Protein backbone atom coordinates (compact mmCIF):
# COMPACT_ATOMS: atom_id res chain seq x y z
CA UNK A 1 0.00 0.00 0.00
CA UNK A 2 1.55 3.29 -1.13
CA UNK A 3 0.55 6.22 1.04
CA UNK A 4 0.42 9.88 0.10
CA UNK A 5 1.22 11.67 3.38
CA UNK A 6 -0.78 14.68 4.50
CA UNK A 7 0.64 18.06 3.50
CA UNK A 8 -0.96 20.00 6.32
CA UNK A 9 -3.52 21.99 4.34
CA UNK A 10 -6.27 19.39 4.10
CA UNK A 11 -9.58 20.74 5.40
CA UNK A 12 -11.84 17.66 5.05
CA UNK A 13 -10.47 14.70 6.99
CA UNK A 14 -11.95 11.32 7.87
CA UNK A 15 -10.61 9.62 11.01
CA UNK A 16 -11.06 5.84 11.18
CA UNK A 17 -9.91 2.96 13.36
CA UNK A 18 -11.17 0.15 15.56
CA UNK A 19 -13.63 0.96 18.35
CA UNK A 20 -11.70 2.34 21.31
CA UNK A 21 -8.68 3.52 19.34
CA UNK A 22 -9.34 7.16 20.22
CA UNK A 23 -10.91 8.46 17.01
CA UNK A 24 -13.06 11.07 18.71
CA UNK A 25 -10.29 12.36 20.97
CA UNK A 26 -7.84 12.68 18.08
CA UNK A 27 -10.54 14.20 15.85
CA UNK A 28 -11.34 16.88 18.42
CA UNK A 29 -7.64 17.76 18.68
CA UNK A 30 -7.23 17.76 14.91
CA UNK A 31 -10.32 19.91 14.34
CA UNK A 32 -9.08 22.36 16.97
CA UNK A 33 -5.64 22.46 15.36
CA UNK A 34 -7.13 23.15 11.92
CA UNK A 35 -9.94 25.41 13.14
CA UNK A 36 -12.64 23.32 11.46
CA UNK A 37 -15.82 21.63 12.81
CA UNK A 38 -15.67 18.12 14.27
CA UNK A 39 -18.47 15.66 13.47
CA UNK A 40 -18.85 12.36 15.30
CA UNK A 41 -20.79 9.83 13.22
CA UNK A 42 -21.96 8.06 16.40
CA UNK A 43 -23.76 11.26 17.40
CA UNK A 44 -25.67 11.20 14.10
CA UNK A 45 -26.35 7.45 14.16
CA UNK A 46 -27.66 6.87 17.71
CA UNK A 47 -31.00 8.08 18.97
CA UNK A 48 -32.54 7.88 22.48
CA UNK A 49 -32.46 4.47 24.21
CA UNK A 50 -29.71 3.30 21.85
CA UNK A 51 -32.02 3.24 18.83
CA UNK A 52 -30.28 3.40 15.49
CA UNK A 53 -31.30 6.07 13.00
CA UNK A 54 -32.84 4.55 9.89
CA UNK A 55 -30.22 4.17 7.12
CA UNK A 56 -31.81 6.65 4.69
CA UNK A 57 -32.02 9.43 7.26
CA UNK A 58 -28.46 8.71 8.45
CA UNK A 59 -27.12 8.91 4.88
CA UNK A 60 -29.08 12.12 4.22
CA UNK A 61 -27.62 13.78 7.34
CA UNK A 62 -24.08 12.76 6.42
CA UNK A 63 -24.57 13.82 2.79
CA UNK A 64 -25.49 17.35 3.95
CA UNK A 65 -22.52 17.58 6.32
CA UNK A 66 -19.88 16.45 3.83
CA UNK A 67 -20.91 19.23 1.42
CA UNK A 68 -19.43 21.77 3.83
CA UNK A 69 -16.04 23.22 2.96
CA UNK A 70 -14.21 21.96 6.04
CA UNK A 71 -14.62 19.23 8.67
CA UNK A 72 -13.06 16.39 10.59
CA UNK A 73 -15.42 13.39 10.68
CA UNK A 74 -14.76 10.36 12.83
CA UNK A 75 -16.34 6.95 12.54
CA UNK A 76 -16.29 3.60 10.74
CA UNK A 77 -19.80 3.39 9.30
CA UNK A 78 -19.55 1.54 5.99
CA UNK A 79 -23.06 2.75 5.10
CA UNK A 80 -21.74 6.30 4.66
CA UNK A 81 -18.05 5.71 3.99
CA UNK A 82 -18.21 6.49 0.27
CA UNK A 83 -20.08 9.75 1.00
CA UNK A 84 -17.38 10.84 3.45
CA UNK A 85 -14.36 9.60 1.50
CA UNK A 86 -15.58 10.99 -1.81
CA UNK A 87 -15.46 14.52 -0.35
CA UNK A 88 -12.55 13.96 2.05
CA UNK A 89 -9.08 15.12 1.17
CA UNK A 90 -7.41 12.83 3.70
CA UNK A 91 -7.90 9.82 5.94
CA UNK A 92 -6.26 9.37 9.31
CA UNK A 93 -6.15 5.67 10.17
CA UNK A 94 -5.54 4.84 13.84
CA UNK A 95 -4.06 1.36 13.53
CA UNK A 96 -3.08 0.55 17.11
CA UNK A 97 -2.31 -2.84 18.65
CA UNK A 98 -5.15 -4.80 20.20
CA UNK A 99 -3.83 -4.56 23.80
CA UNK A 100 -3.74 -0.75 23.50
CA UNK A 101 -7.28 -0.63 22.12
CA UNK A 102 -8.74 -3.00 24.72
CA UNK A 103 -7.02 -1.14 27.57
CA UNK A 104 -8.37 2.19 26.33
CA UNK A 105 -11.82 0.73 25.83
CA UNK A 106 -12.03 -0.70 29.35
CA UNK A 107 -10.79 2.56 30.87
CA UNK A 108 -13.21 4.65 28.79
CA UNK A 109 -16.18 2.44 29.65
CA UNK A 110 -15.44 2.33 33.38
CA UNK A 111 -14.91 6.11 33.46
CA UNK A 112 -18.16 6.76 31.60
CA UNK A 113 -20.12 4.49 33.93
CA UNK A 114 -18.60 5.95 37.12
CA UNK A 115 -19.26 9.57 36.18
CA UNK A 116 -22.59 8.80 34.47
CA UNK A 117 -21.44 10.48 31.27
CA UNK A 118 -24.24 11.24 28.83
CA UNK A 119 -23.47 10.24 25.29
CA UNK A 120 -25.38 10.83 22.07
CA UNK A 121 -29.11 11.51 22.49
CA UNK A 122 -28.79 11.23 26.27
CA UNK A 123 -27.66 7.59 26.23
CA UNK A 124 -25.46 6.21 29.00
CA UNK A 125 -23.29 3.14 29.04
CA UNK A 126 -23.96 0.41 31.60
CA UNK A 127 -20.97 -1.61 32.78
CA UNK A 128 -22.66 -5.00 32.57
CA UNK A 129 -23.98 -4.34 29.05
CA UNK A 130 -20.69 -2.98 27.79
CA UNK A 131 -18.52 -5.74 29.17
CA UNK A 132 -20.50 -8.96 29.66
CA UNK A 133 -23.32 -9.27 27.08
CA UNK A 134 -23.72 -9.90 23.36
CA UNK A 135 -23.80 -6.11 22.93
CA UNK A 136 -20.44 -5.73 24.67
CA UNK A 137 -18.24 -3.02 23.21
CA UNK A 138 -15.24 -5.22 24.04
CA UNK A 139 -16.69 -8.09 22.04
CA UNK A 140 -17.39 -5.69 19.16
CA UNK A 141 -13.78 -4.51 19.22
CA UNK A 142 -12.52 -8.11 19.16
CA UNK A 143 -14.87 -9.01 16.29
CA UNK A 144 -13.91 -6.05 14.12
CA UNK A 145 -10.21 -5.59 14.88
CA UNK A 146 -8.73 -7.98 12.32
CA UNK A 147 -11.39 -7.15 9.75
CA UNK A 148 -10.53 -3.45 9.89
CA UNK A 149 -6.81 -4.15 9.59
CA UNK A 150 -7.50 -6.12 6.39
CA UNK A 151 -10.16 -3.76 5.10
CA UNK A 152 -8.47 -0.36 5.29
CA UNK A 153 -5.41 -1.12 3.15
CA UNK A 154 -7.72 -2.53 0.47
CA UNK A 155 -10.07 0.48 0.65
CA UNK A 156 -7.19 2.97 0.58
CA UNK A 157 -5.78 1.24 -2.52
CA UNK A 158 -9.06 1.44 -4.47
CA UNK A 159 -9.00 3.72 -7.50
CA UNK A 160 -12.00 5.70 -6.19
CA UNK A 161 -9.88 6.70 -3.19
CA UNK A 162 -6.71 7.61 -5.07
CA UNK A 163 -7.28 11.31 -4.30
CA UNK A 164 -6.91 10.76 -0.53
CA UNK A 165 -3.82 11.62 1.43
CA UNK A 166 -3.21 9.18 4.28
CA UNK A 167 -1.84 9.38 7.81
CA UNK A 168 -1.37 5.79 9.01
CA UNK A 169 -0.71 6.11 12.75
CA UNK A 170 0.32 2.93 14.58
CA UNK A 171 0.46 4.11 18.20
CA UNK A 172 -0.87 6.84 20.48
CA UNK A 173 2.68 8.22 20.68
CA UNK A 174 2.86 8.46 16.89
CA UNK A 175 -0.55 10.21 16.87
CA UNK A 176 0.61 12.74 19.49
CA UNK A 177 3.78 13.47 17.52
CA UNK A 178 1.81 13.81 14.29
CA UNK A 179 -0.67 16.29 15.81
CA UNK A 180 2.20 18.27 17.35
CA UNK A 181 3.95 18.49 13.95
CA UNK A 182 0.75 19.54 12.24
CA UNK A 183 0.04 22.18 14.88
CA UNK A 184 3.50 23.67 14.70
CA UNK A 185 3.12 24.80 11.06
CA UNK A 186 6.80 23.96 10.61
CA UNK A 187 7.57 22.77 7.09
CA UNK A 188 4.07 23.33 5.72
CA UNK A 189 4.25 24.78 2.20
CA UNK A 190 3.37 28.47 1.90
CA UNK A 191 0.40 27.70 -0.37
CA UNK A 192 -1.06 25.55 2.41
CA UNK A 193 -0.55 27.97 5.31
CA UNK A 194 -3.41 30.23 4.26
CA UNK A 195 -5.84 27.30 4.75
CA UNK A 196 -4.89 26.72 8.40
Secondary structure, DSSP 8 states (H G I E B T S, - for coil): -------S---EEEEEESTTS-HHHHHHHHHHHHT--EEEHHHHHB-GGG-B--HHHHHHHHHHHHTSS-EEEE---HHHHHHHHHH-SEEEEE---HHHHHHHHHHHHHHHHHHT---GGG----HHHHHHSTT-HHHHHHHHHHHHHHHHHHHHHSGGGTT-EEEEE-SHHHHHHHHHHHHH-TT--HHHHTT-
